[in-house]
Amino acid sequence: MTEQSRPVAIVTGAAGGIGLEIARELVRDHRVIGIARRDAPELEALGAELWRTDLTDYAAVGALLAGEPSIDLLVHNAAIAPRYSVAEATPEQWREVLEIDTVAPAVITSLALPALRAAAGTVVFIGSGASRNPVAGSAVYAAAKHALLGIANTLRVEEHPNGIRVTTVAPGPTDTPMARKGDGAGYDPSTRIDPRSVARAVRLAADATDDAHIPDIIVRPRAETPR
């Protein structure tokens, strides 16, 4: 298979953590393009391409997408997960989290739809267990992931006539640099999912046969943590 004949996969937030593992899983048989706002030497070492841009610069992202006439897989992984309660979150904090975690995936999907339709492609949203199980002190992130799930479910219905499949992969607590930073000294990786397990869930959605559609994949750690 030549590079030009490979299916195209675009992964946001691919510089590290879950996004890097998704790219590592897909690069075996896809032309992988990672979108990140910082340098990503590990990503590029895999043989993937890097579009270095801010996800919320929609004009820049749109211009890059315009160069791809066909997109087989779009994975929305980029997100931030600060811990704000309803009582403490400021309007600015609400806007920042919702812009990155909810608005950006929706807008970028809209920009990519012509290329996704051309390939009868698949959109994968990396959701969260927070969209299904409440976690005290994390209202803003939970709200963003609830909204993302609503977008995914509606997009699935809207784009079914165009052959596009839509999957939400909802990981529970996962061992990522973001999680390690957030939990500090009390961090216990034994209670977390390996990011490679999330990447394999994305692979399952990407490789679904033509007769099948996988709407939701929930990935939970074997060692469930009381909330």
C-alpha positions, 0 to 999 in steps of 0.5 A: 500500500502506497502512502497516497493510497492509505486511508486518511486519519486525522487525530486532534490532541495527538502530541501525547497521552491518549492521542499519541497512542491512537496515532501509534495504533493507526499509523500502521495502515493509515496516513495519520495527521495529528493536530496539536498546538505544540511540537510533537516529536514523538508523533512525527517519529511514528511517521505521522504528519503534524498540523501545528495549530490551535484547534479554535483557530477555525480559519486555519484548521479549515484551510488545512482541511481544504487540502484533504478531499477525502477523510476516512477517520476523524478522531476528536481527542483534544480536551482539557479537564480542569476541576471546577464546581458549579459554585466556583466556576467563572463565566470565563472558565465555562467558556474556555472548557466548552470551547475546546471540549465541545465547540471545537469538535463540532465546528471541525466536524462541520468543516470536515464533512465534505471530505468525510462524506466523500469517503463515507468516513467515521467520526470518533469522539473521545468522550468520558465516563464523566458524561454518564457518572457525576463526579463532585467538583467536575461540573464544567468538564462533565457538562462539556462531555455531556454536550459532546455526547449529544452532538455525536448522537445527533450527528449519527442520525443527520449523516446516516444518509451520507454513509458517515458512521459516528462513535463515542469512545468513553474512557474512565480514568486513564493514565495520562500526563494530564491525569498525573498532573491533576492528581498530584502526589495521590496519583495511583496508576494501578486504578487507571486505564492504559491509554493503549486500551483506548486506542484499541477501542478507536481501532474497533470503531475504525475497522467496523465492517460495512454491515455494522455501526458501533455507536458507543464504546465504554472503557472502564478500569478493571480496578474501579475507584469509588467516587 
